[in-house]
Amino acid sequence: MNPTSDVMPETCPACHGRLDESACCERCGADTDYLRRLYDEMERLHIAAVQALADGRYDEAESLLSQARTYAVTPINDALTAWLPVLEAEQTVEADPEKPSRLESVKQFFRGIGKKTGF
């Protein structure tokens, strides 16, 4: 899973030509490598935030998500940010030992994302 693959621009910001894997736009020659570096950094921040959430480090996760949001607002960023208060609140409430913890389910989900992304 690549959290940012759905948000990387498909067109050149200079001429709106279709972008491929090359570092320059084939249509106008604009250097688009900086975009890839920005989105790679945003992906790194998302992955680190997922790991922090899975480990219960909510303040760190919030900081990482905030940093990632400076690059672009993404669905994964919105989803992770929305879960922060839920996870923090659940952690402070004692769970019923007979009932599976929603916190544990969410942690397993985030750990699964980390494994799929190689982190």
Summary of the structure (lengths in Angstrom):
residues: 119
radius of gyration: 17.6
end to end distance: 11.1
largest distance: 62.6
contacts: 314
relative contact order: 0.15
helix: 57%
strand: 3%
